[in-house]
Structure formats: structure tokens, C-alpha cells
């Protein structure tokens, strides 16, 4: 263990940090298991086994309001002008704890079933083939804008039954809301999140009303119909669930697609192995899991300490906030052999990355994300081989949900 000052190496607000935070993670892991970070007043947790355990520990929560007040935790309530965002966000599964989380997840799981995801597979593959084919036909362009972004948005829209003409609205709404998940977002981000929340909520309420009178085979119709011993989802719960499906259901896939290709270009030996896997019966499961591990788009996940805990001999008191460093956990040599090496043949069965979380907040859409990633990588590798990178990309300033601005490719 070293005496590294976390503020000297963990600098997420600095330009360029998001491009490669992994040297900082190595220093944090060497420095300890729970490190106080004064700029955000959080405890940084950099080791895999601690991150994994705390994701499952019921002494922590995404919220504390089911047990305590803001005053109990020495916090200031959100300002009234943020209400459209906070209502939308706080009624979603990601920011609820039991018993509300248990109830809503049980109901949503009755509608968002494995069978529904399986039935989407032909649609996902068709969309991936069309988008990849269009980029290939024009000889190249921005893979991020041409494939990585539109594919998961189109899939979510298809699943929710959103008309094709309205689908361009979804990505800006999502970007406006998810900016609030960054560390200490500013007033501009807050205003954008409120606007996006108001517009998307109003749109979903109209769509829900239309489905009540004219149901279809889409997920919104299924959410309206689902019940458990007479219990049903409220309109707000349906709106918040759909917003979460948009935000969590495509942000990770967008960024994993672009980041995955960036690293495959940088590791041509692994690109050749991925191409061979795409042509084989074994498929791309191992490669997709390794891409998710090697450079996760979700770098940090925050949780509140509801009862005192101890991590590596450090007592973290009730009322504290921990920052679970997913990116660091996924490169922890105590859990992964040769973790700094991209190895697309690493068996998926033993690849215990935390990119989809764990415990009660494990990503409900993980199977859909894996389906989309396998479809798009497979379409490129099988039908448009020989793609290469034109230039190193620039990075978005975001750190928590991390990705590139563009990925210019050609053949």
C-alpha cells in the first residue's frame, strides 16, 4: 500500500482524463481499498471484490429516502425547479430501493421478458445489417453516428412502439437527462435535463394514453396490461420505466460499440480473432464480454451508506457516499489474469466484469445489450471486412458515462 493522494491522480474533471483513466486506477488500487476524495466528498472504491460486494450489500442504497430524510443525511433537497427531472428519475428502478424497487421490478419483469428479447433478435439483426450496409456502401464515415447511435435507439423505439418519425427525438432527450449523472453537474446541465424530462414525459403520457385505447404488441402495451395480484404500474412508474429503458438501454450500447471498435483497431491481432469468431459456430459471446470488461462505458456508480460499513479496515459511516469505480474493478489483477490485455478469447463464463452492475440493480436490459452488440459487431466482421480507423477520435468531456465524439472509418 502507498501513500498516494487520490486528488493527485484521480482527476475526472481534467480534459483528457476520460481518454485513459486506467493508469490512475492502478495507483488507486495500490493506495488502498477505500480512499477519501475531497472534491466530491465520496469514498472511492477501486478493487473488484469490494465493488462487487458493495453492489450486493443492502446496507447501501441508490437512495436513502426510503429510510431517512435529506436533513438526516445533512443534504439539501433538490431545488423545486429540478422537479421534472427528479420525479422522472426517482421513480425509475435505478434509483429505488426495496420495497418499491422489488414491486416495480417484479411487474416490469413480467412485461420485459427473456422471450420478448429473443423475439427482437431478427429485428436487431436486420437493423444492424441495414446500418452497417449503408456505411459500407458509402465507403466509410462516422461509425459512431452511422451505426453505434442509431441501432440501440431504433431497437428501444421498436420495442416501445415509437413511430419512426419520432425516433430522432430520443437521442437528444437521453443526452439531456444522462448529463445529470456526471460528477457535480452544473446549472446548464440541470436546465437541459429538466427540458428533456418535461418533453419526454409528456410524449410518453400521450403514447400510454393511445395504447390504453388501442393496445399493440409493444412493451408499453405490455406494461399497461401487466398485474400481480391486482397490483399494476402507475402512469408515472410506466413513464419512468420507459425513460430508464431509453437512457440505460442505449447509452451503454452506443459507447461500448464505439469503444470496442477503437480497441480492436488498436489491437489488430484481436480484430482477426473476432473476425474468426464471427465466422464460427461459437459466435461472439466471448469477445463481447471482453470488450465490456476491457473498457466499460459506465466508469462510476454511486451508492449511499445507510448503515456503517467497513472496507479494508476503514469504517465508512452512515450518511457517506461511495463511488464504485467499475473501470478500475474490471482491470483488477486480483480478479483477472493479465487484466491490461484485451483478449477476445477470454471465456465469457469466467469473465466476472461489473459493467452491468450486480445485486438488485443488475441491469435489466443486459441480455438486449449483448444481443445488439453481437449483431452489430457480427455485421461488420462478416459483411464489411477490412474496415480501418481514419484518425484517433476526440473524447467527450463526460467521465461517468464515457465515450468518444466520433469514430471515423473507411475501407
N, C-alpha and C positions, 0 to 999 in steps of 0.2 A: 504494500500500500504506500502511496506517495502523499505529499502534502499539496498536491495541485489545487490551486484556487479555481473553482468551477467558472467564475466570471472571466477568467483569463483565457479559457479555451472554448467555453460554450457561449457563442456569440450569435444567436439566431437572427438578430436584427441587422447584422452587418451584411452589406452586399457581398455576394459570393459564398456565404456560408452554406446556403442551401445546395450549391453545386456539389459540395463534398463535405458533409458533416462527419464522416467516418473517422478521420484522424482525431477529432475532438472526442468522439465516443471512446476510442481506445484509451485516451488519457483519463476520461471519467471513470471507466471501469477499473483502471489501475488505482484511482484515487479512493474508491470506496463503494459501498453499496447504497448509501443514502446520503446525498450531498445537498446542502442548503444553497439555494440560488436566490440571492437577494433581489436581483432586478425584477423577478416576477413573484417573489416570496413563495416559492414552491420547493419541495424536496424532489431532486432529480433521482430517478431510479434507473440505472443503466444496465443491470445484469439480467439475463434472460430468466433465470429461475425465480428471481424476485418479481419481475414484471408479470410472469405467468401466474405466480401465486397470488399477487395482489389483485389481478383481474378477477380472480375467483373468490376473493376474501370478502365476506358480507359485512365486515367492519368498515368497508369503504363503499362509497356510492358516487354515482354521477351527479346526484343532487343530495342535499341534506334536508330539504324542506318537508320530507315525509316524517322527520323526527325532530327537527329543530327550526327555529326562526332565523332570519337573517341576523337579528340582534344577538342571538345565542352564539353565532359564529363570528361576530364582530364585522359583519358585512353590511354594505349599503344596498338596499333593494334596488333593482333596475329602475331607471327613470321612467316615468309614465309614457314618454314619447317612444320608448322601445317596445311598448306593449304588443304591437302586431307581430314582431319577431319573437318575443319571449313566449307569447301564447302558442304560436305555431311550434316553436322549438320544444317548449316544456311539456307539451302533450304528446311528443313522439317517443317511441320506445327507447331511443338512445339516451334520453335524459330523464327517464323514470326509474324508480326502484319499486320493489315489492311493497304492498300487494298490487299496486296499479300496473306495474310492468308485467307481472305474472298474468293478470287478467287480460290485458290487451294483447300480449304476445300469443296467448292461447287462442284468442279469437282470430288474430291475423294469420296465425299458422294454419287455421282451418281453411283459409282462402288462398294463401300463398303457399301452396303445397309442392312437394317434390314432383308430383305428376304435372302440375302446371308448368314448372320449369322444363321438364322433359318435353312437354308438348311444344315449347317455344324453340326447341333445338333446330328444326328445319327453317323457321323464320330467321333465327340468329344467323345460321349459315348462309341463307340466301342474301341477307343484308350485308354480311361480311364479304361475300363473293362480289356483290354489285359494287360496293365501295372500293374494294381493292382493285377490281377490274377497271373501274373508271380512272383511278390514279395511274395504273399501269398503262392504260390506253393513251393517256396524255403525256406519258414519258417521264413522269415524276411530279414533284411538288411538295407541299407540306403534309406529311403523313399525319401530323397531329390534327390539323384542321380537316383533312380529307377522309380520315378513317377513324383515328382514335377518339375524336369527339362525337361524330355523328352516330357511330354504331351503338354505343350504350344508350344514348339519348333516344334513338329510334326504337330500341328494344323496350325501354321503360315506357315510351309513349304507346307502343303496340300493346304492351301488357295492360296499361291503364285505359286503353281505348281512346287516346287523344288523337283527334283528326290530324292528318298530315300537314294541313295548312297552319296549324297552331304549334307545331313542334319546334320551329325556330325560337319560340319564346322561352323554352325550357332551360337551355344552357345559360342565358343571361340571368334568369331567376335563380338558378342554382349558384352561380358565381357570386351573386349579391348576398345570398344567405350564408354560404360557407366561409366567406371572408371573416365572419364573426367568430370562427373557431381558431383564428390565429391568436398569438400571444398579445394581449392588450390591444385589441383593435381600436382604431381611432374614430373620431366623430364622422368622418366621411364614410367609413365602412358601415357604421351604425345606420346612417341615413339610407345608404344603398340597401342594407338588409331589411329595413322597415318597408321601403318601397316594394322590394321584391316579395316580401311576405304578404303585404296587402294585395298585390296584384295576383299572386299565385293562389292565395287563399280564396279570393273572390272567384277566380277561374274554376277552382276545384269545386266550390259550392254550387256553381251553375251546372257543372258536369255531374255532380252527385244528384242534383235535383232532376236532371234529364234522365239519368239511369234509374231513378226510382219509378218513373212512369214508363220507361222503355228500356228494360234491362237487356244486357247482351251477355257475351261470354268473356268479358274483360274482368280485370281484377277489381275495379270499382264496384261493378255489379255484384261480384262475389263478396266483397266487404259489406255491402248493404244487406245481403241475404244471410250472412253467417250469424249463428247464435249458439249459445251454450247455456242450456237450462233456462232459456228465456232472456239471457243477457245478450245485449247487442252493442255494437260500437256506436258512440255518439257521432254526430256530424263532425265535431271538432277532432275527435280521435281519428276519423277517417281522413280528414284533411291533413292532419299532422303525419299520419302514416304514409300517405301518398307523397308528401313533401320529403319525408325521410328516404323513401324509396328512390326519389329522384336524386337527392343530394348524395347519400351514401352509396346508392346503387349505380351511379355512373362516375362520380369523381375519381374513385379508386381505379376503375377500369380504364378511364381516359389516361390517367397518368402512368399506370402500370404498362399500358401498351407502348406509350412513347418512351418511357424509361427502359423497358425491356429491349426495344429495338436499338436504343442508343448503346446499351451494353453489349448486345450481340454484334453490332458494328465494331465495337472496340475489342471484341474477343472473337475473331473470325473462326477460330477452331471450334468454339461453342456454337457459332452460327451453322457450321457444317453439321455438327451433331444434331442440332434442332431440325435441320432440313431432312436428315436421315430419319429422325424420329417421326416427322410429319408424314413420311412416305411408308412407314411401317405400321403393323397392326397394333403396336404398343401405344402409338399416339403421342400426345404432347403433355401428358399429365405431369411427368417428372420435370420437364422444362418450365412449365407454367408455375409450378410450386417454387422452383428455384429462383425464377425471376421475381416472384412475390417476396421471397426471403431476401434476396441479394440487395434490393433497393426498393423498400416499401414506400409507397406514396404517402402513407399516414405515419409520420415520424413520432408523434407525441400524442398521448391520450391522458386526459386529466381526470383525477378522482379525488373526492373529499374524504377525509378521515373522520369517521363517525364515532369511533371508539379508539383509545390509544392503541398503537401497534408498535412493534419493534422490528427493525430491519438491520441485520448485521450489527447488532449491539446498540444501535441508535434508536431511542424512543421518539416516535413521531406522534405528537399529542393530538387529541381530538380537536377539530377545527382547522387542522392543517390541510394543505392541498398537495398532492403528489403529482408529478409529471412522469408518467411511464414512458420511457424512451424506446419505442418499438424498433427504430432503426438500429440502435445500439444492441438491443436484445437479439436481433436477428443476425448480428455479426459476433456474438459472444463465443470465444473459443472453448469455454467451459461446456457449451451445448452442441456446437457444430464443429466438425473436423474441417480444418483449413477454411475458416469462415470468410476470409477476404477473397477467396477464389470463386468466381462464377463457374458452377459445374452443373450443366443442364442434365447430366445423368444421375445426379444425386437422387436417390429413391424418394418419391413423394411420400411413401408410407412413413418414413422416418424423419421427414423434414418438418420439424416442430416449430415453424415460424409463428409469430404472433400477429401477422399482418391483418388478420380478420378478428383479432381480439380473442377473448376466452370468457368462460363463465356465462352468466345470464345475458351479457351484452355481446356474445359472439354474433358476428354478422349474419343476419337472417338471409341476406342475399348472396352469401358466399358461393353457393352452387351456380347461381346465374352468372356471377362474375367469372368463375372458372370456365363456364360454357362459352362466354363471349371471348375471353382471351384465347382459348383453344381455337375457336372459329376464325378469329382474325389472323393470328399467327399462322395457322394452317393454310389459310387462303393465300397469304403472301408466299409462304415457303413452297407450296405445291404448284400454284398457278402463276406466280410472278417472281420466279427465282432471279437472283443476280442483282437485287436491289443494293444500292450503296448510299452512304451518307455524303451529302454535298458539303456541309460545313458543321462545325461544332455549334450546338444550339445555345441560345441565351436562356437564362433561367428566370422564372417568375420570382418575385420577391418573397413569396409566401414560404414559410418553413413547415408549419404543422401539416398542411396538405400541399405536398411538394411536387413540382413538375416543371417541364420546360415550356417556353413560349411557342416554339415551333420545332419541327424536325424535318428539314429539307432533304429529300431523297431523289435519286434518279436511277436509271438503268443503263 
